[in-house]
Amino acid sequence: MGLEEAAPAETISQTGEVIGERGTQKLGIVRNTKIADVLAEDQWRFRNSRDSSIEKVLAQVKANPLTLTPNADDVVKWKRGDVAYVSEFSAYNTWNIVHTQNIKVPWAKLIWFKQGVPRFAFVTWLAVKDRLSTGSRMRAWGLLAPYSDRRHHQTRLRFWVAFFTQHMIGSLLFS
């Protein structure tokens, strides 16, 4: 069955975005339910819900009357941008909707450069973000016993700092 619209398709299409994965369960419908299965004799057949966000969506859906046209094909619409829905699919636009854009930090080129070793870049990135599971952090979690020889730990830390500094200076000079 096709759908003649008295309201824009965006209202119906956005329902899934607002109510999420659990919303269809709360409404008592399966994810791939057709409108013809939920709209019978101009009455929407949804399960009652006490969720305020679902109640708002249902009020909006019920406020926009729809008429089903027998023997007409359904139309698929793809989201493009924030509010536009089109009939052609675009992987680029879909990626831009799904992918979250992060702010570029000024130090990114120091770590992620063309000739850099990915393993070293990753460890450096973790160090800059203070996310390394260092010995002191693991001891705080109770995963390591305290060091018996403190000098051994300091020597290893100095070696790592020297190695890191040499690697970064070399990469800056030769890139």
Steps between C-alpha positions, in 0.01 A plus 500: 500500500619846420472801716327827418627763733319786662820568697866481399667157506765643732257481793458126460864435408634683804293288736766228510774753567320648801370185667810287429542123498283435807223730381353248259489245780324751727250570221435130449617489138793333329775710342401420139124545548327670210273797555213297357540256792478776762242727334163331465175682419669836560597396855857449618548174689783558747547360849447760774824638638593709801825619341470876449717509187291226337178677599624818328585309182163322501316828542688641201433187289131495588470872425606442136232298317609245241303320232615164366461441128441133407721341230760778506870447571667628813776758459835487676649831614860556613597765749727771363617767741297593804150515353503409131383158375573392143443189289866451393750331734837667562773321697677835551193663660425190707859500630474869592181432696637196685858622555558743783732786412765569760687826539855486364754566771813707426737217599348240264770542231772436760361153565319395181741575215565319170823316582411427862483148643134437592589308817712787635243758393225310681699470824593870478137592443401298809772678700381846387142409592628360834344161426807275532454221748823584678632308794377761748151496351489117497623493861217739591260251340659223707633311196873528583701457815704804607853520358771378732769687309398859422817569300408229247172679429669840467761357261229350276309832500815696405572253220147539362515883518839501324377262231180700448689831481751360250220357286299824500800726425615266222156489346464879513839557338452246219134553415 
